[in-house]
Amino acid sequence: MGHTYKLFTSYLWQTTSTVVSTDDRIYLFDPAYFPQEVDGIFDYVESIRNGREVILVLTHGDWDHIAGYPKFPEAKLIAQKEILESGRMEKKLNKVKRFDGSYYVVRPYEFEIPTFYKLVDEAEEWQEAFFLPVPGHTPDQMATLFRDQKLLVVGDMLSNLEFPFIDNSGDYLNSLEKIERLVTAGEVEELVPGHGIPAKGREEILHRINRDRQYLRDARAIIFDGLASGTDEKELEERFGQMTYDDQPIDPYLLSAHEQNRNQLINEAVSRKG
């Protein structure tokens, strides 16, 4: 079976849109973001389609990853089932509308809650793909493995640009372990994150896994252990602010995300106390 893939990268946050071709189908991930960029992805898909069905996979429901799906009305839409929980899809579409409105972005289509062809619950083989829920950044994040190509499209994790943005740190660590098992078993040789450039080869992929795991472990230790021992909130804030990522200071442009992680971990620590 012949496989190829092409990567498109948006000007917004280097958001990636991946097109994977198989003999029978075209898999499109997260078409993003600006209308001209989505048009380019659409034109490419049509140019190689040759009668094949198009499967549009949303790695997760964050607003910067879902803006392009209405451009592909014939595609079969697939996501992890949590994408529809608690009005999540509607809230994220409203974020798209607010961003577009603020920056005068005009689109040739309207946004409505889409009809999904398939909602994934647990890890499963489907046609040429293996769908693997990997929550942690969001509850609905899902990775997709193409075994023949040894290619894993993971969504918003393992980026060369950013440390983990946390929704649930325990889930995030478990998801890293799931991916690590695939890599060490020789099933993954290339990994495409939701932002930035792919990781190629076992060594580079494992490096990204290890540095993200270390960040999570360090962050959890500072907050969980600190609160358990009664450390003053100001001191906790200072310790968290002194953290590094991949042996480098936290990027000043990402400090707000780092602080959001601190707040999330405080909430988790309080929940653990019960």
N, C-alpha and C positions, 0 to 999 in steps of 0.2 A: 504494500500500500504506500503510495507516494504522499508525502506530507511536506508542506512548506508553510512559513508564516511571515507576515509583514507587520511591522510596528509603526504606528502613527503616534506622534507626541504633540500634545497641545501646547500653545503658548501659556496657558493657564496652569501653573504649578507643575509643568511637565507631565501632565496627566496622560497616561498611555491608553491607547486603543489598539488591541491586537486582533489581527485577522489570521485565522488558521485554516488552511485548505486541506481537505482530505478528498479521497476519490469521490465520495458521495455527497459531501456537505461542505459548507463554509461556516465556520464558527467566528462570530464577531463579538468582541468583548468591549463593553463600556464606551461606545462611540462618543467622543468629547472633543472640544467643548463648544467652541464658537461655530456659528452656522457655516462659515466657509470651510472650516476644518472638517465638520461632519459631511459637508458636500463632497469633499475630497475622498473621504472614506467610502461614501456611497458610490461614487464613480468608480473607485477601485474594485469594490465588491462586484458591481455590475460588470466590469470589464473581464473579470475572471470567473464569473458565476457559471456560465455555460450550462444552464438548466438545473444546477444543483440547488437544493434547498438551503436557506440561510437560517442558522441558529444564532440568536442574539442572547448572549449571556451577560447578566449584570453581576459583577463580582460582589457588589453590595449596593445599598441604596443611598449612599452619600450623594449630595446634589450635583457635585462636579462630575460624577460618573454616569448620570442617568439622563442628561439633557438631550442626547441625540437619538434616543430610541424611537420617537415618532417618525423619524425620517425613513424607517424601515418597517412599514406596516405589514409587509408580507412575511417578515421574519417570525420564526417561532421563538417566543420570549421565555427564557429560563432564569430562575434565581433561587436562592435559598428561601425557604418558606417564611422566615422571620421578617422578610422585607415588607410584608403586609400587616405585621403585628402593630397594634397600638397607633394606627394611623400614620405609620412611619413614611410610607410612600407619599402620601398627600403632603406631609410636612416638608419633605425634601423637595418635592416639586414646587412648593411655595417658595422655597429658598432660591430655586432656579429663577423663578419669576421675579423675585426681589432683586437678585443680582442683575438679571437682564434689564430690568427697569431702571436700576441705578446707573448703569453704564450704557443705556440706550441700545442694547443689543436687540435686534429685530430678527425674529424667526418666522419661517413660512408655515408654521404649524402651531396648533394649540396643545396644551398639556392636559391629559386626562389620566386617571388611574388606568393603567393598561390591563389587558387580559393576558394572563400568563399561560403559556402552553404547558409548562411543567414547573412545579415548586418542589425543590429538593428538601428532604427532611434529614436523612442520614447519608453517610458515605455510600455511593453506589456507582456501578458501571452503567453507562448509558451510551449506546452506539459506540463511537470511537473514543469517547471521553470517560473519565472517572471524576465524578464530582465529590468534593471533600469539604464539608463545612469546617471553617477555621475561624471561629469567633474570637473576639478579644479587642480588635479595633472597633468593630460593630458586632451586634448579635447576629447579623445576617450575612456576614462575609463568607465567601465560598471560593475555594481554589479549584482549578480544573487541570487535570493531568491528561496529556496525550502520550500514552505509553510508548507507542511506536516511535514517536519523535523525541521522547524523554524531555518533554517541554511542560513546565508547570506555570500557569497563569494564576497569580495569588491574590490580586487586589492590593489593598493598602497595608502592606507589610513588607519587610525585607528590602526597603528602598535604599539606594545609595545617597539619598538626599535628606532623610529624616529618621529620627529615632521613633520607637513605638508611640503612637497616639492611642491612649488607653480608654477603652470602655469597660473592660473587666480584665484585670491583670492575671488572675488565675487562668481564665480561659485563654488568654494570649499565650501564656507559657505552655499550656497544653497543646495549642495549635502549632507552636514552634516545634514541639516534640513530634507531632504528626508529620510535619514536613521533613524534619531531620531523619526520621525513619525511612521516608521515601528516598532521600538522598543517599544515605548510607547503604541502602539496599541496591543502589545503582539504577534506580528508576527515573532519576531526574538529573539531567546534565545542563539544562538551561532554565532559568527562572525569570519570569517577567513580573515586575512589581507594578503597582498602580500609578507610581510616580517615578520618573527617572529612567535609568538604563538597566537592561537585563544583567543578571549575574550569570556568568558562563563558567562552567566547570565546577566540579565538586568542591575544590578548595575555596573558591570565591563564595559559593552559596553557603558553605558551612561557616565561613567567616562572618557573613551577614547574620546568620542564625545566632552565632555565639555572642556577637556584640549586642544584638537586641535582647537576648536572654540576660546578659550581664546587666544591661541598663534596667531591665525589669526587676531583677533580683536586688540590685543596689537600691532602687527606688522603694521597693517594698520593705527592705530592711530598715531604711531610714524612717519611714512613716510607721510601719507596724510595730517595730521594736521601740521606736521613740515614744509612741503614744502608750504602749504597754508599760513602759518604765516611767511615765509621767514627765517626759521631757517637755520643756516650755515650748509653746507654739512658735515663738520668735526664733528659738534655736533650731527647731525643726525646719523652719523656712530657710534659715541660713545654710544648714547642712544640705538641704535639697538644692539650693541655688549653687552650691559648690560642686555638684555632680559633674562628671564628664561623660562623654559618649565616644566610644572608640578611642579613648585616651586623649580626647580633645575637649576643650570647654564647649558648653552648649552654645550653639549658634544663636547670636543675639536676636536674629529674626524669628527664631523658634521658641523664644523664652515664654511667650504666652501659652504655647502648647505644653511646654514643660510645666508651667504653673497649673494648667488645667489637669495634667496628670497628677500633680500633688493633691489637688482637691479631690480628684476621683479616688485616690488611694486613701485619703482621710475618710471618705465615705465608706470605702470597703472595710477599713479598720474598725470603724464604729459599728458596722453591720456584723463583723466577726465577734465583737464583744456581746452582741445581742441585746 
